[in-house]
Amino acid sequence: MDKEEIQAAEELNAVYLTYNGLNRPAMIRGIPLIPFILCFLALLISFFIGVLTIGFYGLIIPSVIIGVMIAIKQMCADDPNAMSVKVLKIKGLCLKGFSTNNVLKVE
């Protein structure tokens, strides 16, 4: 082995610090923190108002919110940043849809 090959092998074995955990959002039970808090508050409010006003049928909206929470949990199971990717896609669609530029619209 010549000097360049030895140096290349040493560079491959070099250990560098990585901060992989700094990119992950805070999660509660597999759901990002802010969507969890918003869904939980909506769940509590809709449960109490729904049950007190319309009785048993007041459980329909909280069950839909639980379904949304389960869907968010499944979406974030493999990639914890999946919610931020979805938000960026929605922002892009809004920019395309509400733009006055004729290049992006099909007429």
Phi and psi restraints in degrees (value plus and minus 20) as a CYANA .aco file:
   2 ASP   PHI    -112.0   -72.0
   2 ASP   PSI     159.5   199.5
   3 LYS   PHI     -84.2   -44.2
   3 LYS   PSI     -57.6   -17.6
   4 GLU   PHI     -87.1   -47.1
   4 GLU   PSI     -59.6   -19.6
   5 GLU   PHI     -86.8   -46.8
   5 GLU   PSI     -58.4   -18.4
   6 ILE   PHI     -86.0   -46.0
   6 ILE   PSI     -62.7   -22.7
   7 GLN   PHI     -84.7   -44.7
   7 GLN   PSI     -59.2   -19.2
   8 ALA   PHI     -85.6   -45.6
   8 ALA   PSI     -58.9   -18.9
   9 ALA   PHI     -87.2   -47.2
   9 ALA   PSI     -57.3   -17.3
  10 GLU   PHI     -87.3   -47.3
  10 GLU   PSI     -56.3   -16.3
  11 GLU   PHI     -86.1   -46.1
  11 GLU   PSI     -55.6   -15.6
  12 LEU   PHI     -87.8   -47.8
  12 LEU   PSI     -52.3   -12.3
  13 ASN   PHI    -106.8   -66.8
  13 ASN   PSI     -24.8    15.2
  14 ALA   PHI     -86.7   -46.7
  14 ALA   PSI     122.5   162.5
  15 VAL   PHI    -125.6   -85.6
  15 VAL   PSI     107.4   147.4
  16 TYR   PHI    -138.6   -98.6
  16 TYR   PSI     127.4   167.4
  17 LEU   PHI     -92.5   -52.5
  17 LEU   PSI     115.4   155.4
  18 THR   PHI    -143.4  -103.4
  18 THR   PSI     123.9   163.9
  19 TYR   PHI    -133.0   -93.0
  19 TYR   PSI      41.6    81.6
  20 ASN   PHI     -85.8   -45.8
  20 ASN   PSI     -50.2   -10.2
  21 GLY   PHI     -95.5   -55.5
  21 GLY   PSI     -35.5     4.5
  22 LEU   PHI     -95.9   -55.9
  22 LEU   PSI     -37.3     2.7
  23 ASN   PHI    -110.0   -70.0
  23 ASN   PSI     -30.2     9.8
  24 ARG   PHI    -106.1   -66.1
  24 ARG   PSI     118.5   158.5
  25 PRO   PHI     -96.7   -56.7
  25 PRO   PSI     137.4   177.4
  26 ALA   PHI     -88.0   -48.0
  26 ALA   PSI     114.6   154.6
  27 MET   PHI    -145.0  -105.0
  27 MET   PSI     125.1   165.1
  28 ILE   PHI    -143.0  -103.0
  28 ILE   PSI      97.8   137.8
  29 ARG   PHI      33.8    73.8
  29 ARG   PSI      15.1    55.1
  30 GLY   PHI      65.3   105.3
  30 GLY   PSI     -15.4    24.6
  31 ILE   PHI    -135.4   -95.4
  31 ILE   PSI     114.9   154.9
  32 PRO   PHI     -75.9   -35.9
  32 PRO   PSI     129.0   169.0
  33 LEU   PHI     -77.4   -37.4
  33 LEU   PSI     -72.1   -32.1
  34 ILE   PHI     -86.1   -46.1
  34 ILE   PSI     -67.4   -27.4
  35 PRO   PHI     -82.0   -42.0
  35 PRO   PSI     -52.8   -12.8
  36 PHE   PHI     -85.1   -45.1
  36 PHE   PSI     -65.9   -25.9
  37 ILE   PHI     -84.2   -44.2
  37 ILE   PSI     -64.3   -24.3
  38 LEU   PHI     -83.2   -43.2
  38 LEU   PSI     -64.6   -24.6
  39 CYS   PHI     -86.1   -46.1
  39 CYS   PSI     -59.6   -19.6
  40 PHE   PHI     -86.4   -46.4
  40 PHE   PSI     -61.9   -21.9
  41 LEU   PHI     -84.9   -44.9
  41 LEU   PSI     -62.8   -22.8
  42 ALA   PHI     -83.5   -43.5
  42 ALA   PSI     -56.9   -16.9
  43 LEU   PHI     -83.6   -43.6
  43 LEU   PSI     -67.4   -27.4
  44 LEU   PHI     -84.1   -44.1
  44 LEU   PSI     -66.8   -26.8
  45 ILE   PHI     -84.2   -44.2
  45 ILE   PSI     -66.8   -26.8
  46 SER   PHI     -87.7   -47.7
  46 SER   PSI     -52.2   -12.2
  47 PHE   PHI     -85.5   -45.5
  47 PHE   PSI     -72.0   -32.0
  48 PHE   PHI     -86.8   -46.8
  48 PHE   PSI     -65.5   -25.5
  49 ILE   PHI     -86.1   -46.1
  49 ILE   PSI     -63.2   -23.2
  50 GLY   PHI     -85.2   -45.2
  50 GLY   PSI     -66.1   -26.1
  51 VAL   PHI     -88.7   -48.7
  51 VAL   PSI     -58.1   -18.1
  52 LEU   PHI     -92.6   -52.6
  52 LEU   PSI     -49.3    -9.3
  53 THR   PHI    -114.8   -74.8
  53 THR   PSI     -66.5   -26.5
  54 ILE   PHI    -137.9   -97.9
  54 ILE   PSI     -11.2    28.8
  55 GLY   PHI      55.1    95.1
  55 GLY   PSI    -153.8  -113.8
  56 PHE   PHI     -81.6   -41.6
  56 PHE   PSI     -54.2   -14.2
  57 TYR   PHI     -90.0   -50.0
  57 TYR   PSI     -30.1     9.9
  58 GLY   PHI     -92.3   -52.3
  58 GLY   PSI     -27.1    12.9
  59 LEU   PHI    -105.6   -65.6
  59 LEU   PSI     -24.5    15.5
  60 ILE   PHI     -87.8   -47.8
  60 ILE   PSI     -69.8   -29.8
  61 ILE   PHI     -85.2   -45.2
  61 ILE   PSI     -64.2   -24.2
  62 PRO   PHI     -82.2   -42.2
  62 PRO   PSI     -52.4   -12.4
  63 SER   PHI     -89.5   -49.5
  63 SER   PSI     -53.4   -13.4
  64 VAL   PHI     -86.3   -46.3
  64 VAL   PSI     -60.5   -20.5
  65 ILE   PHI     -85.3   -45.3
  65 ILE   PSI     -57.7   -17.7
  66 ILE   PHI     -83.9   -43.9
  66 ILE   PSI     -58.9   -18.9
  67 GLY   PHI     -82.5   -42.5
  67 GLY   PSI     -59.1   -19.1
  68 VAL   PHI     -84.9   -44.9
  68 VAL   PSI     -60.9   -20.9
  69 MET   PHI     -84.5   -44.5
  69 MET   PSI     -58.7   -18.7
  70 ILE   PHI     -86.3   -46.3
  70 ILE   PSI     -60.0   -20.0
  71 ALA   PHI     -83.8   -43.8
  71 ALA   PSI     -60.5   -20.5
  72 ILE   PHI     -84.8   -44.8
  72 ILE   PSI     -59.9   -19.9
  73 LYS   PHI     -83.8   -43.8
  73 LYS   PSI     -62.0   -22.0
  74 GLN   PHI     -86.4   -46.4
  74 GLN   PSI     -57.8   -17.8
  75 MET   PHI     -85.3   -45.3
  75 MET   PSI     -57.0   -17.0
  76 CYS   PHI    -113.5   -73.5
  76 CYS   PSI     -12.2    27.8
  77 ALA   PHI     -86.4   -46.4
  77 ALA   PSI     -63.6   -23.6
  78 ASP   PHI    -109.9   -69.9
  78 ASP   PSI     -59.5   -19.5
  79 ASP   PHI    -145.6  -105.6
  79 ASP   PSI      90.1   130.1
  80 PRO   PHI     -85.5   -45.5
  80 PRO   PSI     -37.0     3.0
  81 ASN   PHI    -115.6   -75.6
  81 ASN   PSI      -4.6    35.4
  82 ALA   PHI     -83.7   -43.7
  82 ALA   PSI     -54.5   -14.5
  83 MET   PHI     -86.4   -46.4
  83 MET   PSI     -59.4   -19.4
  84 SER   PHI     -89.0   -49.0
  84 SER   PSI     -52.5   -12.5
  85 VAL   PHI     -86.1   -46.1
  85 VAL   PSI     -63.1   -23.1
  86 LYS   PHI     -82.5   -42.5
  86 LYS   PSI     -61.2   -21.2
  87 VAL   PHI     -82.3   -42.3
  87 VAL   PSI     -61.8   -21.8
  88 LEU   PHI     -85.8   -45.8
  88 LEU   PSI     -57.5   -17.5
  89 LYS   PHI     -85.7   -45.7
  89 LYS   PSI     -60.4   -20.4
  90 ILE   PHI     -85.9   -45.9
  90 ILE   PSI     -60.4   -20.4
  91 LYS   PHI     -82.5   -42.5
  91 LYS   PSI     -59.9   -19.9
  92 GLY   PHI     -84.5   -44.5
  92 GLY   PSI     -61.6   -21.6
  93 LEU   PHI     -84.7   -44.7
  93 LEU   PSI     -58.3   -18.3
  94 CYS   PHI     -85.5   -45.5
  94 CYS   PSI     -59.9   -19.9
  95 LEU   PHI     -84.2   -44.2
  95 LEU   PSI     -60.1   -20.1
  96 LYS   PHI     -88.8   -48.8
  96 LYS   PSI     -63.3   -23.3
  97 GLY   PHI     -92.1   -52.1
  97 GLY   PSI     -58.3   -18.3
  98 PHE   PHI    -118.0   -78.0
  98 PHE   PSI     -10.6    29.4
  99 SER   PHI     -98.8   -58.8
  99 SER   PSI     126.2   166.2
 100 THR   PHI    -111.7   -71.7
 100 THR   PSI     -18.9    21.1
 101 ASN   PHI     -95.2   -55.2
 101 ASN   PSI     106.8   146.8
 102 ASN   PHI     -95.3   -55.3
 102 ASN   PSI     -33.6     6.4
 103 VAL   PHI     -87.0   -47.0
 103 VAL   PSI     -54.7   -14.7
 104 LEU   PHI    -106.8   -66.8
 104 LEU   PSI     -34.7     5.3
 105 LYS   PHI    -118.6   -78.6
 105 LYS   PSI     124.4   164.4
 106 VAL   PHI    -123.2   -83.2
 106 VAL   PSI     101.8   141.8
